[in-house]
Every structure is written in structure tokens, then in C-alpha cells.
């Protein structure tokens, strides 16, 4: 991908959900694009995108609505099915860093000494490494804080409630808000289900519905996205050890940072 901050017109590859299809009883669907997936890194083949319109019930949360209305799509590839689950790319969106690109290839950004506004309780220099990032995934031995202390997957809400052009909750698209949470404890994207205006930077087509905990910066390309869900009071996350935790909306920004970073060295409890 030449411009990681914008999906439209870019030759991006299959995301984590496409790759796990054989392991969630979707082997026949995966087999239709397996050859494309296998050669994408060497040839840039885009044939894998033919799965984009297929609804997969496993990827849909029964508490959400809107899965029956697909995302309108991008240039040359219309109609993408919806989903509710995201990998944790974490990263930092600050004065000089775009959220989800800050962990590209497995690099670790650190909390800037001069953010646009303070991140309460997070010390300057704290690491913000993600678990599944652009062109990189952490093996268990690279989750320095431990698999039982690090968020691997988190919930998303489907953007259909706002507009068919709102990309959030699009299972086969590996972008923030679609199937990735990133920079979700920094800038104005602070804690689960935050009510900040312009919180998610998810590009043209989104709607800044902050009154319903779906804030979006409509003029910002894909950069950051928060975990969001329709469960009362919080969201469900899966830690890297496979356990599932309910994270309340009231969690502190420091604790949410520590849960999402694989290598900040801080302990958390709530």
C-alpha cells in the first residue's frame, strides 16, 4: 500500500479476518480466494476481495444492528459486508504521529512529551505497541506484557446506523473502524464508547454521531478508531490468551492504554 491513510484506490491486502476464515468453519469461502491470498505479497493480486460481500454470522454481534446493509465500498470494489470485531493495532495519534501507521511493521511508538493534550496517568515515554498491525503480527513471545495482560481483539459498532457510506464495521477491510482499533487511548479517542465529537478518524463517508457514541472526523482519512459496542456500559474484548473480559466505559484512560499496549510495562486492574 502506498498511502496507508486512505483505502480508496490503494492496493491493500487481505486482513486478519480473511486469513482466519479456515479456522472459523469458513474453509470453502477461503478456498475461493486462497491462491490470491498466497500471492498477494509478491504480486499485489486483489482477487481476494471477492469475499468482501459475504456475510459471516460469526463476525456479527447479535447486540448490534445494521449488518443487513453493506458498506457502499471503494473505487472498483463495491458492497462490503458488515462485522463487529477488530484486531488491536494500538499505536499513538499525537502531534506528529498518525495512529495506526505508528505501529506499522511492528515498531513501537512512545508517548510524546508534547501531545495536543495530556493523556492522564500515562508517563512520557510509555510504549504503545500493538498486537496486530500493518504487515505485522505479534507472536506470543513478542507480547512483552504477557498474553493475559494485553487486548488482542475488541468490539466495533456497525456504521450503517449513521449512513451506508460509514465504513465502521466492515469485516474484510483492514482499516481502523472497519476491522481494526488503533490509537484508542490517545488524542480525542480516549476510552471505550467515548462520546467525543470527531473521535474516530475514519475518512470520508463517516458521520460524526457523537451523541450516540459514534463520533467521527469526516475530513480525516483512516487513522484511529475506538472500541464501541451496544452492550450496556461497556465493550467485550478478548485478551491474547483467549480469555474474554468486559471493559466498562468508565475505565481510566491510563488503564485502557495499559490493556491495549503489548509492551508498556505497566500493570492494570479494574
N, C-alpha and C positions, 0 to 999 in steps of 0.2 A: 504494500500500500504506500503510495507516495504522499498522501495527505491524511494522516491518521485522525484529523479533527473533523472530517466530513466523509460520510459514506457515499454520497451521491457521485457517481462516476468513477469511484475507486475500485480497484481490483482486489478487494479484501477476500480473505479465505474463510473456510468453514469455522464455526465457533465451537465452543466446548459441548454444546447440546447436540450438534450434528455428530460430533465424534463419539458421544456415549450412546447413540441410538442402538447399537447392537447389544448393549448391556441393560436396556430397559424394554426388552421384548419388541424392539423395532428393527430387528435384523433385516427383514425383507425390504423395508423402506431404505435402510442404509445401503443395502446391496445395489440399489438402483443408481447410487452415486459414488460407490466405493472407489472406482477407478479414478474419478475426478478428484476425490479427496486425496488419494495417494500421490497424484502427480501435481497437485496444486503448487507445492513449494518450489518445484522445478520449472513448471510451465505457466503457472498462473491460471490454470483451467478453471472456468467458472461454472462448469456443468453441475457441480454440487448444489447450486442454488435451486435446482428443480424441486427440491424437497420443501421449499420455503412456504408453500401454501397448504401443506398437510397439517391438519390439526392432530395433536398428540395429547390425549387426555391426561397422561402422566405429567405433562408440563403445565397443566391448568389447575389453579387453586379453586376449589368449589366455593370459597367465600367471596371471590371476585365476580365481576360481571364484564361483559363486552367481548368475550372470546369468540362470539359468533360473527364479529365484524373485523375483517382483516385490516392490517395496515396497508395504506394505499401503495407504498412501495417507492422505489428509486428508479432513476433513468434506466430503461431497458429491462427492469425486473419488477413487475407489479405484483400486488396481492401476496402479502406475507402473513402467515397465521400467527396467532397470539399465544403468549405463555406468561408465566408468573414467577420464573425463577432465574436468579442471576448468580454468576460467579463473582468473587471478591477480588477486584484488581487493586483496590485501595489507592495509594498514591496521594499526592498533595496538590491542591489548586491554590496557589498563592500568587504573590505579585509577579513572579517570573516563571511560574510553572503551570502547565496545563495538566489537569487532574489525571486522566487515565494514561496519558503518554509518559508520565513521570516514573512509571514502573516498567516501561517497555523493555523487553528482553531480560527482565529480572533485576533491573537496577533498583537501588533503594534510595529514595529521596529522604531528606530530613526536614524537620520542622524549621521553617525560616525564622530568622531573628526579627524580620520586619514584615510580618503578614499584614494584609489590609486591616484586619482587626484581630485581637488576641484569641487564641484557642485556649480556653480556660483549663488550667491544670496540666497542659501538655508542655513539657520543658523544651526550650530551644535545643535543636539538635536531635530530638527524638526521631527514630527511624519510622518510616511509613511504607514498608514493603508490602506488596500484595501477594496473593496466593496463585491466582491465575491471571496473567497479564498478556499484553500484546506479544505474540510469538514466544511465550514462556509459561511454564507451569512449575510450581514448586513440588519436588518430591518430598516425602515426609521428612527426610533428613535435612531439608532446606527450610523447614518451618522452625526457625530457631527458638521461638517461644513455646513450642510444643503443640501437637495437633489438638489437644484438648483445650487449648487456650486461644485458638485462632479461628475466626469465621472463614469458612470456605464458600458457602452458598447462603443467599438471602432472598427474601421475597421482593417482588415488584408488583405494582398495580398496572393494569392494562389502561392505555391512554384513550381507548375508544370512548370512554365516558365523556371526554372533552371534545374529541374530533377524530375522524378516521385517519387524519394526517399525523396524529400524535404517535410517535414511534414507540413510546414506552410499552413494555410488554410485548415484544416481538421475538419469538423464541429462536429463530435461526439466524438472527442478526447479531453479530458480536460487538455491539456498541453500548456505551453507558445508557442506562434506562431501558434498553431493549432486552439484553440478557447479561448485563454487567452492572455492578455497582462499583463506583470509583470516586475517590476523594470525598467520601461520605462522612467525614468528620472534620471538615475544614471549610473556610470561606463562609458562604451562606447556606451550606448543605450539611447541617450540623449533627442531627440525631434522627433516628427512625421517625418517619411520618411527620417531619418538620412542617411548619406552616409558613415558612418564609417565602415571600414573593421572589420569583426568579431563581429558586433553589437549584433545580436540575438544569444543567446546560445540555440540552438535548436537541438543539438545532431547529431549523425552520419547520413549521408544521405543528409544533407543540403548542399547548395552551397554558398560560400562567394561571392555573386554577388554584392559587394558594389557599383560598378559603376552604377548599376540600382536601388540603394537604397534598396538592399536586402542583406546587409551584414550578415554573419553568422559565428560563431565559430564552425567549423566542428568537432573539437575534444572535445567540451564541451557538456555535457548532458543537458537535458532540465532545463533551469534556468531562462532566461529572454527573453522578446520579445517586440518589439516596435510596435506601431500602424502604419500601412502602407496602402496606397491606391493609385489608379491610377487617382484620381481627380487632376486637375491641381492645384498645390500649397499647398495642404494640405489634411486633412482627415476629415471625418464626425464622430462625437461622439454623443452619447446620454447621457444626464445627468440623474441623478437618479429621477428627477421629470418628466421624459418623454420627455423633450424638446430636440431638435437636434441642434447642433452647428457645424459650420465649423471651424476647428482649422488649422491655417496656419503653414506651415513648419518653418516659421520664428519666431514662438513663442519662448519666452525665456525659458531656462531650469527651472528657478525658477517658472514661471507661469504654465508650464506644470506639474511640481511637485505639485503645489498647486491645480490644477484642478483634479489631479489623487488621491491625498490623501484625505481620508474622515475626517481626524482629525488633520491637521497640524495647524489649527487656523489662517492661512494666507488668506488674501483676494486676488482676482485676477481680472484683467480686460485686455482686448486687443481689 
